[in-house]
Amino acid sequence: MRKALAGTILFVLLASLMVFGGEYELQKVIIVPEPDQELQVQIWMDKEPGSVYRTGEEVGIFFKTNKDAYVAIYDITPDGEVQLLFPNKYDKENYVKANREYQLPTDRASMRYKLRVSGPSGLEIFQIVASTSPIAFLDDLVKRLDVDPFPKFGSSAENVIEKLVKPFVEKAEYAVNQTYFYVNSKPTEGVLIINTQPSEADIFVDGVHYGESPLSVRLSEGSHYITAVKKGYRQANTMASVVAGRTNSITLNLEGITRQYSLIVNSSPAGADVYIDNNYVGQSPIRTSVDQGTHTLRVEKQGYETHEETISINSDTSRSIVLQEQVQIYRVEINSNVYAANVYVDGTYRGRTPLIMNLERGSHNFKVEASGYSSYSQSFYISSDRVINVNLSKSKSVVNFSSNPSNARVYINSSYRGTTPLQLSLDEGTYTVRIDKDGFMSKTEEISVQSGQSYNYNFTLEEIKPVAKVRINTNPSDARIFVDGYEVGRTNKTIEIEVGHHEILLLKEGFYSVHLIMYFEEKSYSYTYVLTPVK
């Protein structure tokens, strides 16, 4: 809606945005009044339903309830938007008295305003909801009235009716009604003859009461939502097509009310359209009443396969339905820096790179392998054609180091890497390995490893024992030195021997030998002997 202020009268322009067509399904926004409800509400204009209003022409909206009630009036535009007309910024009090006729603006409005037609030709629907309790689905809109006099719901007509209006009226004493008009011109008309079996049923066309069956009505060309209501019978609904200049006839067969049971329909994902015997009943999750007997249940949601089944209702029943996504196929190309690498998708071998394949929409795991290279594994959600480029890196060698004794320090190219036993992953190449342990002799070795191979290296370390340093000099020199029977050199010399008891023997040809037995500690000793010649 657009608004313009002139003097003390506010002119609200009702804008129709499309030509005789809707961006919504009519049966999903029409709520047919219940004739037997205690609370009743009426809405009408200063012309008959389906009349034409010209651009700039004022529209008079009238309403009445049979009980004191709260009232909401909103406009459903052809493009599926919903705009609140009452209450509004200038007419906030929406609690009305029983059996009193009201016109917008009401006599309680803070400013007089008029509703005038604006926009290209199209269809407008005014829907009214009355309730004996405050209308909860208006709360958010009422908070915005000071900044937006006639606010929009911000959602499609189908969502407003399904998620706001219907859940509210199912829990409260309520009444619903509607009327409609055309802007500037309306489609050419045809005649629809409506029969029911049995007859004398109340007939509603697009939610507006037209009389009792059999009934002949002139309607605009196109589809119309027809409802037949008769006490003691189940409500019957159908869509009927009217062709300009022609007469069409339909018959609705009313079924006598039988025992009913509760049917709960859940779906995954939620928000699916639910049809029972081809009649739309709402969106999942939903609870509805169903006659005893056999029925066709159909659940639909865009992007998913339609679920349809036959159900037998002999007691309260619950159905949980998992909808299957419609299969969508996409082209996937896999390349790698290593030619002819093996490709696995979801654990199944699919070929060698470069590889092109078709995959269903969804999450898939891709694994690419080549000898001597590390495996590549990654999951992607495929929702369009795509190219996957894989860069494989050379695999490392597995090298195991052990020592006797264990817990020796391992250095690779002078870098400390841990203690034995130790397993390392090394790139292909040559390395200098040093093994250290306190109290033992270090060992150093050069090793070469290749990609993807395993190696085992074991190092036996020699223990470092405490020694005594013994300096032995003789005159003359060059005498042979024996320690515990083993020759270890010639004088003059310093020798190292383990701490403990040892026998030292000095021999030189032509001289008497020198023989020494003693306990040597971990320190330095020095001995000088003058050898005696043999005579």
C-alpha positions, 0 to 999 in steps of 0.5 A: 500500500502507498499512502498520501496525506491531504488536509486531515484526511489520509488517502490509502492507495490499494495497489494491485500488482498483477493482472488476474493471476496469483503468485499463490494457490488460492485454496491455500489462502482461503479459509471457509467460514464454519456455518455452525460456529457460535462466533460469526463475522461478516465483511462486505464492501459498498459493492457486491463481491467480484465487482470492479473498482476504478483507479482513484475510486474509494472502497468502503469496507464494512464488518460486523460480529455477533459477539464482542470480539477482537478483529483483524482485516488484511489485504491479500494482493495478487503477488502473494503479499499480505498487508494489515488494514485494521488495526492500523496507526490511526485506528488501533482499537480492534475490540468491537461490540456485538451486532454493531455495524462498523466501517473503516475508518471506525468512529474511534480513529485518531485521523480520518482516512479513506481507502482508494484504488490504485495500480494496474488491473488485478484481484484483491482479497480482503480477509477478516478474522474475529476472536474472543481472545486477543489476536496473537499473530498481530503482536509484531505488526502492532509494535510497528504501527507508529513507523509503518501505519499499514504494515506488511507481514513480510511473508507470502500469503500461503505462509501467513495463513498456514503458519500464523492464522491457522495455528491461531484459529485452531486454538481459539474461538474464532470466525473467518470470512472474506470478500474480493474485488477487481481493479479497473476491469475484471476478466470476462465471465462464464457461468458455473452451475454448482450441484451437490448431492444431496442438495441445499448445501451452502456454497462458497466461491473463493471463500465467499458465500453465494447461496444454496445448491443447486446454484448458478453463478456468473464468475470471472474466467479462470480457476475458482475454489468451490466449497460445499457445506451441509450439516451432517455431511463432510465439507467438500472442496474442489477447484473449478474452471470457468471459461468466458462465454460458456456454461460449465457444470460441476457436482460435489458429492457430500459424504455423511459424517462418519466416525473420525480419528486423529491423523498426525503427519510428520515429514523430514524435512518439515514444511511439506504440503499434505493432501488427503484424498487430493484435498490440501490439508496443510503443511507438515507437521500437522494434526487433522481429523480423518473419517474412518476408512481408506484414504490416499495420503500424499506429501509433496515438497519442492526438490523432493520426490512425492510420497503417496500411499494408501492408509486405513484409518481405524484408530488415531494414526501417526505417520512419519515420512522421510522424503527423498531428494530428487536425484540430480547428476553433475559432471565432476573432473579430477586431475592430479600432478601425478599421471594415472593416479588411482581414484576412489569415490566413496570407497569404490575404484572409479579409474585413473587421472585425468578422470571425468565422471557423473555423480549424484548431488550430495556429499562424496569422499574422494581418495587419490593414490599413486605409488611412492606418494602420500594418499589424498582424501577429501570430502566435497558436497557436489551441488554443481559441475566442478573440477577437483585438482589434486597435488600429491606429495611424495610419501615419507619413509618409515625408519625405526631406530632401536638401541642396546641399551634402550633410551638412547638419544637420537640425532638426525643431522645434529637435530634431536628427534627423541629416544630409542625405540623411535619411529620417524617419517623421513623424506627420501634422502641421506642422513647422519644419525648419532646415538648418544647415551650417558656412560656409553660410547656414541655411535654415528652412522650415515643412512640413505632412505627411499620414498615409501620404504621401511627401514630398521636400524639397531645400535649396540652401545659400548659402556664407558668404564673408569680407567687409570692412566699409567705413565711408564718410563724405562732406561733404556726405553723401548721395553715391551709393556704387558698388562695381564699377559697382553702386550699394549705397547713399548716404553716410554708410554702412557697407557689406560687400564680399567680400575682394579688389580692388574699385572704389569710386566716390562721386557727388554732383551739383554735386561732383567724384566720388571714385574709389578702387581697392584690395584689401580684407582681412577687416577694418574700414575707415573713409574720410571725404571732403570733396567739392569743388564744381564751379565 
